[in-house]
Amino acid sequence: MKIGFIGTGAISEAMIRGMIGCAGHTEPIFVSKRSATRSARLGEDFQNVTVIEDNQEIVDQSDWVVLAVLPSQAEEIICDLSFRSSHTVISLVAGLEMESLVHHLAPASDVCRIIPLPPIEYGVGPIPLYPNQPLVADFFGKLGTVIRVEDESCFTVFSANSALMANFFEWTAWQARWMEKSGVARDEAALYASSFASGLVSMTTRCDANQLQALSAECLTPGGLNEQVLSDSRRMGWFDLLRPPLDAVLSRLKKKE
Ligand SMILES: NC(=O)c1ccc[n+]([C@@H]2O[C@H](COP(=O)([O-])OP(=O)(O)OC[C@H]3O[C@@H](n4cnc5c(N)ncnc54)[C@H](OP(=O)(O)O)[C@@H]3O)[C@@H](O)[C@H]2O)c1
């Protein structure tokens, strides 16, 4: 199966590295001759990646086409392209809903949306998929946790939640800075903060929905350190602080749809 990428940005590179490095994809991959340094690097690093200047040629040569351009660019770019009915088209474009996609991509009818995240490069992380396309689900199952979403408005909620990614990294980096300011060597602080995040996150991935809600309570020794910080944080409204920005992202995405 030949896969073409329209747009060779950050997420395309992570996907391609994951496809080849984790999923063992050896068949041809075509990428736009855009983001010149990145596309050239991919072409140099992988024998099966070819850089192509013309978007239509990428589409013509591919069985699956991944749309990986910015939301502001997407509709104009796909309007200029012709698809075959046999194409499978996978859109990463936030806020570009199925109705518009199907309209612009006709006669291609195997159209779906996914929300990959950068750790797809390492074969981990969530990959919400809408609507369910069994072949796409199987393929991306080698690259992370595929979540088959049945409703497009719920898919938009997944998209909004992905906006917390930078906060997660900033929060982990903040902890390293706090430890460093409190006297710990920079490298040790970074090692602790990153290992702390990955260790705790790996516990969450073993939980079902109820266990997930119970995890924080399980850390609370009565009168202990975690109980002190959690109750102070709740009193300060720490968790509720993120509700308005997340709601705002959700409204922004819904307005586009
Ligand atoms: N980054 C993430 O973690 C993530 C996660 C999920 C979904 N997404 C979605 O994925 C899409 C891409 O995001 P990104 O972060 O990878 O953005 P990005 O790094 O800015 O990449 C956008 C790419 O589109 C290219 N491009 C612009 N005009 C083009 C054209 N006419 N033909 C072909 N390519 C063109 C850009 O090339 P130039 O650099 O040469 O302009 C660049 O390679 C967005 O819609 C975003 O919502 C991103």
The ligand as an SDF file (V2000), in Angstrom:
LIG
                    3D

 48 52  0  0  0  0  0  0  0  0999 V2000
    1.1750   18.6960   15.3540 N   0  0  0  0  0  0  0  0  0  0  0  0
    0.3230   17.8740   15.9710 C   0  0  0  0  0  0  0  0  0  0  0  0
    0.6180   17.3350   17.0500 O   0  0  0  0  0  0  0  0  0  0  0  0
   -1.0050   17.5480   15.3230 C   0  0  0  0  0  0  0  0  0  0  0  0
   -1.8010   16.5800   15.9260 C   0  0  0  0  0  0  0  0  0  0  0  0
   -3.0100   16.2200   15.3190 C   0  0  0  0  0  0  0  0  0  0  0  0
   -3.4270   16.8650   14.1660 C   0  0  0  0  0  0  0  0  0  0  0  0
   -2.6490   17.8410   13.6330 N   0  0  0  0  0  0  0  0  0  0  0  0
   -3.1260   18.4840   12.3970 C   0  0  0  0  0  0  0  0  0  0  0  0
   -2.2250   18.1660   11.3760 O   0  0  0  0  0  0  0  0  0  0  0  0
   -2.1270   19.2290   10.4540 C   0  0  0  0  0  0  0  0  0  0  0  0
   -0.6610   19.5750   10.2770 C   0  0  0  0  0  0  0  0  0  0  0  0
   -0.1350   19.9910   11.5250 O   0  0  0  0  0  0  0  0  0  0  0  0
    1.4280   20.1900   11.7460 P   0  0  0  0  0  0  0  0  0  0  0  0
    1.6110   20.4630   13.1830 O   0  0  0  0  0  0  0  0  0  0  0  0
    2.1820   19.0870   11.1060 O   0  0  0  0  0  0  0  0  0  0  0  0
    1.6310   21.5630   10.9390 O   0  0  0  0  0  0  0  0  0  0  0  0
    2.9330   22.1020   10.2000 P   0  0  0  0  0  0  0  0  0  0  0  0
    4.1640   21.5780   10.8640 O   0  0  0  0  0  0  0  0  0  0  0  0
    2.7630   23.5930   10.0780 O   0  0  0  0  0  0  0  0  0  0  0  0
    2.8080   21.4370    8.7580 O   0  0  0  0  0  0  0  0  0  0  0  0
    1.9800   21.9230    7.7280 C   0  0  0  0  0  0  0  0  0  0  0  0
    2.5910   21.4400    6.4410 C   0  0  0  0  0  0  0  0  0  0  0  0
    1.7590   21.8000    5.3340 O   0  0  0  0  0  0  0  0  0  0  0  0
    2.6220   22.2580    4.2960 C   0  0  0  0  0  0  0  0  0  0  0  0
    1.9330   22.9910    3.2600 N   0  0  0  0  0  0  0  0  0  0  0  0
    1.5120   24.2680    3.2620 C   0  0  0  0  0  0  0  0  0  0  0  0
    0.9300   24.5640    2.0830 N   0  0  0  0  0  0  0  0  0  0  0  0
    1.0010   23.4340    1.3160 C   0  0  0  0  0  0  0  0  0  0  0  0
    0.5900   23.1120    0.0060 C   0  0  0  0  0  0  0  0  0  0  0  0
   -0.0230   24.0060   -0.8010 N   0  0  0  0  0  0  0  0  0  0  0  0
    0.8120   21.8730   -0.4440 N   0  0  0  0  0  0  0  0  0  0  0  0
    1.4200   20.9390    0.3350 C   0  0  0  0  0  0  0  0  0  0  0  0
    1.8330   21.1860    1.5780 N   0  0  0  0  0  0  0  0  0  0  0  0
    1.6300   22.4280    2.0630 C   0  0  0  0  0  0  0  0  0  0  0  0
    3.6550   23.0610    5.0400 C   0  0  0  0  0  0  0  0  0  0  0  0
    4.7740   23.3420    4.2070 O   0  0  0  0  0  0  0  0  0  0  0  0
    5.6520   24.6770    4.4140 P   0  0  0  0  0  0  0  0  0  0  0  0
    6.3640   24.5230    5.7230 O   0  0  0  0  0  0  0  0  0  0  0  0
    6.6060   24.6340    3.2500 O   0  0  0  0  0  0  0  0  0  0  0  0
    4.7020   25.8300    4.3780 O   0  0  0  0  0  0  0  0  0  0  0  0
    3.9710   22.0630    6.1560 C   0  0  0  0  0  0  0  0  0  0  0  0
    4.8270   21.0410    5.6770 O   0  0  0  0  0  0  0  0  0  0  0  0
   -2.9690   20.3910   11.0140 C   0  0  0  0  0  0  0  0  0  0  0  0
   -4.2080   20.4600   10.3420 O   0  0  0  0  0  0  0  0  0  0  0  0
   -3.1800   20.0230   12.4690 C   0  0  0  0  0  0  0  0  0  0  0  0
   -4.4430   20.4460   12.9220 O   0  0  0  0  0  0  0  0  0  0  0  0
   -1.4430   18.1880   14.1660 C   0  0  0  0  0  0  0  0  0  0  0  0
  1  2  1  0
  2  3  2  0
  2  4  1  0
  4  5  1  0
  4 48  2  0
  5  6  2  0
  6  7  1  0
  7  8  2  0
  8  9  1  0
  8 48  1  0
  9 10  1  0
  9 46  1  0
 10 11  1  0
 11 12  1  0
 11 44  1  0
 12 13  1  0
 13 14  1  0
 14 15  2  0
 14 16  1  0
 14 17  1  0
 17 18  1  0
 18 19  2  0
 18 20  1  0
 18 21  1  0
 21 22  1  0
 22 23  1  0
 23 24  1  0
 23 42  1  0
 24 25  1  0
 25 26  1  0
 25 36  1  0
 26 27  1  0
 26 35  1  0
 27 28  2  0
 28 29  1  0
 29 30  1  0
 29 35  2  0
 30 31  1  0
 30 32  2  0
 32 33  1  0
 33 34  2  0
 34 35  1  0
 36 37  1  0
 36 42  1  0
 37 38  1  0
 38 39  2  0
 38 40  1  0
 38 41  1  0
 42 43  1  0
 44 45  1  0
 44 46  1  0
 46 47  1  0
M  CHG  2   8   1  16  -1
M  END
$$$$
